[in-house]
Amino acid sequence: MADTSNLHIAIIGGGPGGYAAAFLAADLGLKVTLIDPELNPGGVCLYRGCIPSKALLHIAKLIDETRHAKNWGIDYSDPKIDLPRLRSWKEGVVKKLTGGLGVLSKQRKVEYIQGRAAFENSNTLRVSRTNGAEESLTFDRIVIATGSRPAIVPSLKLETPRMMDSTSALDLSEVPGTLLVVGGGYIGLELGTVYAALGSKVSVVEMLPGLLPGADRDLVLPLHKRIEKIFDSILLNTTVAAVKEEPNGILVTFDGPDVKEREKLFDKVLVSVGRKPNSEIPGLEKTQVKVGQRGFIQVNKQLQTDDPAIYAIGDVVGEPMLAHKASHEGRTAVEAIAGHKVAFEPNAIPAVVFTDPEIAWCGLTETQAQKDNREVKVAKFPWGASGRAMTIDRTEGMTKLLIDPQTERVLGVGIVGVGAGELIAEGVLAIEMGALAKDIALTIHPHPTLSETIMESAEVFFGTSTDVYRPKRP
């Protein structure tokens, strides 16, 4: 293996992919410069995405549980929302985590530059610091980790605080009386859940026939039923034809076969229709890097672009746009730069929707199997038969395994229910390790827990589940 200890690498972007790459590179003995506009590493995930949204979702869940407690004989008065203190707590979480990353950068002797980078050529960056200084810096390798931003629909663009994207929605400047969420994907549903818990009358509009397009319908159904109770309305097969600001709100015009009320006034509108890669990096055309039609930078399995000196990771290289995927790509890219024989080729990348109930899946989905005309056996365990789900009064969940009928290998796992995001990692490990259904069935799970539902799903496959009756397979 070649000596790479003298290599100096630059990483553009300090998100989960960028800082993971920077820290591993430093641990491997490389000289590292990390460039990002923020005071500390963290990126969209920590500053304006995963972390603040999950902090607010925790609050939403707590509020919902106090209301649900009446069913158990416990009465609470209606919660009083102190919005400034809530914002302060959320921002405190962000500050602690990003500040911690700043400390880790210094401990690893990573040179952190607060600023923006533009390419002068394949090895040289023009760095504009936030303090106004500019300089040209040369590196042996450069890793692009610039992430993504909320997608904008031109017809829905209004220059008014009443129109929000996911970033401004997390600022929580106020709790509107009525809120329309445009887009029934995971970001819109998560933020809609937060605002509904805080007191907004939330409506969601989705152009397709169901919420969370791409996710299996049986996983979405329990969430849909619960959201129907907490949202004001769910408009499917419906598009927003026009938006217009009025003195007292945003007038929205709907279009679609199921529309009953063509126009409706909302205090605020949240547009959440996906994200767009930040691949428009100044000077990128001076390199050999190629960008595809959808705006994603093209890379190989080592995350190397068409320019041998430049690598790219995270949202900017393609779906799924997930922080944990970016982190692993960052590590793979750095290991490749360091001369290790590596490739990014996971068998399963977990996806989690942090609504209530949560939805999580990994590996092959039923939707994809049907599209590919691939034969699979599906074993489902209803949480209505779970002792633990019964004790927390959340029996709407379900766990399922997708199993190869010939080899009995686990190909996919899907979970809907409380804590699904915490449970899915076992499914990822099973798929990555090539586990058989029998391996999971024979793995002793603690009782009473929700994790048992994974084991019981495997037992359902064999017709031997203790807590449900399924005829044995022929």
Buried (B, 14 or more C-beta within 10 A) or exposed (E): EEEBEEBBBBBBBBBBBBBBBBBBBBEBEBBBBBBBBBBBBBBBBBBBBBBBBBBBBBBBBEBBBBEEEEEEEEEEEEBEEEEEEBBEEBBEBBBEBBEBBBEBBEEBEBBBBBBBBBBBEBBBBBBBBEEEEEEEBEBBBBBBBBBBBBBEBEEBEBEEEBBBBBBBBBBBEEBBEBBBBBBBBBBBBBBBBBBBBBBBBBBBBBBEEBBBBBBBEBBBBBBBEBBEEBBBBBBBBBBBBEBEBEEEBBBBBBEBEEBEEEEBEBBBBBBBBBBBBBBEBBBBEBBEBEBEEEBBBBBEEBBBBBBEBBBBBBBBBBEEBBBBBBBBBBBBBBBBBBEEEBEBEBEBBBBBBBBBBBBBBBBBBBBBBEEEEEEBBBBBBBBEBBEBBEEBEBBBBBBBBBBBEEEBBBBBBBBBBBBBBBBBBBBBEBBEEEBBBBBBBEBEBEEEBBBBBBBBBBBBBBEEBEBBEBEEEE
